[in-house]
Amino acid sequence: MCDAGATPMIAPSILSADFANLAAEAAAVEGSDWLHVDVMDAHFVPNLTLGLPVVESLLKATDIPIDCHLMIENPERWAPPYAEAGAHNVTFHAEATDDPIPVARDIRAAGAKAGLSIKPGTPLEPYLEILTSFDTLLIMSVEPGFGGQKFIPDVLEKARTIRKIIDAEDLQLLVEIDGGINADTIEQAAEAGIDCFVAGSAVYGAADPGVAVAKLREQAAQARNAGTN
């Protein structure tokens, strides 16, 4: 987790980048904390994006830690190889498996941080007892599957809930949010207790993606500081 004084993390999503020039797109955001990679299988979600070979290529092209978000079925089978390849963080969906803990264990054993993601309509409460098995909780603020969607503010109640638990129990868990994060929404997410912000079009749709990352980080930091004063 990030403490109250820690710098907010920004993770540009390559779903909004130019897929024909991913190495250059990664270089354009070299000041980022993570590089967010959405892996979709056209089964768990209706869209199809990229897979392990592209992640392996990105790992050779950038020093930015790779944050893999697996929107796929059968994470038991497919998640560990991303960790073995060198991804820093591998997140899978709670809705994709009946038993998330062994998946998290295998991801960690393969050398990566383990993340659990929940859709906007999925309640947080059934998963509270297992969060000690994870390093990251990814709260979806849009329906997973496509970029460029409108932010769903109701999910911030989950962020507030888990932030209270983290603070009360000193839980070592980083809270990440993905979907519709931009200059108009990042402040309310920061005030709710988010540590890491995935931003797609807000970064790669900007004239200078690197500057956009810095501005978003500054906005989040100011909002967080205002909320703690």
C-alpha positions in Angstrom: 0.0 0.0 0.0 1.0 3.6 -0.3 0.9 5.7 2.9 -0.7 9.1 3.1 2.5 10.8 2.2 3.5 8.5 -0.7 3.5 9.8 -4.3 0.4 8.5 -6.2 1.3 6.0 -8.9 0.3 6.4 -12.6 0.0 3.3 -14.9 -0.6 4.3 -18.5 -2.7 1.7 -20.3 -1.3 0.6 -23.7 -4.8 -0.3 -24.7 -5.0 3.3 -25.8 -1.5 3.3 -27.4 -0.5 2.7 -31.0 -0.1 -1.1 -31.2 2.2 -0.8 -34.2 4.7 1.2 -32.2 4.5 -0.2 -28.6 8.2 0.2 -27.9 8.0 3.9 -28.8 4.8 4.3 -26.8 6.4 2.8 -23.7 9.4 5.2 -24.1 7.0 8.1 -24.3 5.8 7.4 -20.7 9.2 6.4 -19.2 8.5 8.4 -16.1 5.5 6.2 -15.2 5.3 3.9 -12.2 3.9 1.0 -14.1 2.9 0.2 -17.7 -0.6 -1.4 -17.7 -1.2 -4.2 -20.2 -4.7 -5.4 -20.7 -4.9 -9.1 -21.8 -8.3 -10.0 -23.1 -9.4 -13.4 -24.5 -12.7 -12.7 -26.2 -14.3 -15.1 -23.7 -14.3 -13.5 -20.2 -14.8 -10.2 -22.0 -16.0 -9.7 -25.6 -12.8 -8.0 -26.8 -9.5 -9.6 -27.9 -6.2 -7.7 -27.4 -2.8 -9.3 -26.9 -1.1 -12.1 -25.1 2.2 -13.4 -23.7 4.4 -12.9 -26.7 3.7 -9.1 -26.8 4.3 -8.9 -23.0 7.6 -10.6 -23.5 8.6 -8.2 -26.2 7.6 -5.2 -24.0 9.7 -6.5 -21.2 12.7 -6.3 -23.5 11.8 -2.8 -24.7 11.2 -1.0 -21.4 12.4 -0.8 -17.9 9.0 0.3 -16.6 7.5 -2.4 -14.4 4.8 -4.3 -16.4 1.3 -4.4 -14.7 -0.6 -7.2 -16.4 -4.4 -7.1 -16.1 -5.8 -10.5 -17.2 -9.4 -10.3 -18.3 -9.4 -14.0 -19.2 -11.0 -17.3 -18.3 -8.9 -20.0 -16.6 -6.4 -17.7 -14.8 -5.2 -20.9 -13.0 -3.6 -21.9 -16.3 -2.7 -18.7 -17.9 -1.7 -16.3 -15.1 1.6 -17.9 -13.9 3.4 -17.7 -17.3 3.1 -13.9 -17.2 4.8 -13.8 -13.9 7.5 -16.2 -15.2 8.1 -13.9 -18.1 9.0 -11.1 -15.8 5.8 -9.1 -15.3 6.0 -7.1 -12.0 2.3 -7.4 -11.2 -0.2 -10.0 -12.5 -3.8 -9.3 -11.8 -6.7 -11.6 -12.6 -10.5 -11.3 -12.0 -12.3 -12.6 -9.0 -15.2 -13.5 -11.2 -13.0 -15.8 -13.4 -12.3 -18.4 -10.8 -13.9 -20.2 -7.9 -10.8 -20.2 -5.8 -8.5 -17.1 -6.2 -6.0 -18.0 -3.5 -4.1 -20.8 -5.3 -3.8 -18.6 -8.4 -2.3 -15.8 -6.3 0.0 -18.3 -4.7 1.2 -19.5 -8.1 1.8 -16.0 -9.4 3.8 -15.1 -6.3 5.8 -18.4 -6.6 6.6 -17.4 -10.2 8.1 -14.1 -9.1 5.4 -11.5 -9.5 3.1 -9.5 -7.3 -0.5 -10.9 -7.3 -3.5 -8.8 -7.9 -7.2 -9.4 -7.6 -9.7 -7.4 -9.8 -13.4 -6.9 -9.3 -15.9 -5.6 -11.8 -18.1 -2.5 -11.0 -21.1 -4.7 -10.0 -19.1 -7.2 -8.0 -19.4 -6.6 -4.2 -16.1 -6.3 -2.2 -17.3 -8.0 0.9 -17.0 -11.7 -0.2 -13.3 -11.2 -0.9 -12.2 -9.2 2.2 -11.0 -12.3 4.1 -8.7 -13.4 1.3 -7.0 -10.0 0.5 -4.0 -10.9 2.7 -3.1 -13.3 -0.1 -2.8 -10.4 -2.6 -0.5 -7.5 -3.1 -2.9 -5.4 -5.2 -6.7 -4.9 -5.4 -7.8 -3.5 -8.8 -11.2 -1.8 -8.7 -12.8 -1.5 -12.1 -14.5 1.8 -12.6 -15.9 0.8 -16.1 -17.1 -2.6 -17.4 -14.0 -4.5 -18.5 -13.4 -5.1 -22.1 -13.0 -1.8 -23.9 -11.1 1.5 -23.4 -12.6 5.0 -23.5 -15.6 4.3 -21.3 -17.2 6.7 -18.8 -16.1 6.6 -15.2 -18.6 4.9 -12.7 -18.3 6.9 -9.5 -20.3 4.5 -7.4 -17.3 2.1 -7.2 -15.4 4.6 -5.1 -17.4 3.4 -2.1 -15.4 0.2 -2.4 -12.2 2.2 -2.3 -13.3 4.0 0.8 -14.2 0.7 2.5 -10.9 -1.0 1.7 -8.9 2.1 2.6 -10.4 2.1 6.1 -9.6 -1.6 6.5 -6.0 -1.1 5.3 -5.5 1.8 7.7 -7.1 0.0 10.6 -5.4 -3.4 10.1 -2.1 -2.2 8.6 -2.9 -4.4 5.6 -0.1 -4.4 3.0 -2.3 -3.9 -0.1 -2.0 -1.5 -2.9 -5.4 -0.2 -4.3 -5.5 0.4 -8.0 -8.3 1.8 -10.2 -8.9 1.2 -13.9 -11.5 2.9 -16.2 -12.3 6.4 -17.1 -9.5 8.0 -15.2 -8.6 11.5 -16.5 -8.2 15.0 -15.3 -11.9 15.2 -14.4 -12.0 12.0 -12.3 -8.6 11.4 -10.8 -9.1 13.8 -7.9 -12.2 12.1 -6.5 -10.5 8.7 -6.9 -7.5 10.0 -5.0 -9.7 11.3 -2.2 -11.3 7.9 -1.9 -7.9 6.3 -1.1 -6.7 5.0 -4.4 -2.9 4.4 -4.7 -2.4 3.6 -8.4 -4.3 5.1 -11.3 -4.6 3.4 -14.7 -5.0 6.0 -17.4 -5.4 5.2 -21.1 -6.8 7.9 -23.4 -6.0 10.6 -20.8 -2.3 9.8 -21.4 -2.0 8.5 -25.0 -4.6 10.9 -26.3 -2.5 13.8 -25.0 0.0 15.8 -27.2 2.8 14.7 -24.8 2.0 11.5 -22.9 4.9 12.0 -20.5 3.6 15.4 -19.5 0.1 14.0 -19.1 1.5 11.4 -16.6 3.2 14.1 -14.6 0.0 16.3 -14.5 -2.2 13.4 -13.4 0.2 12.4 -10.7 0.3 16.0 -9.4 -3.5 16.2 -9.4 -3.8 13.0 -7.5 -1.2 14.1 -4.9 -2.9 17.5 -4.4 -6.3 15.9 -3.9 -4.9 13.3 -1.5 -3.1 16.0 0.5 -6.3 18.1 0.7 -8.2 15.2 1.9 -5.8 14.5 4.8 -5.6 18.1 6.0 
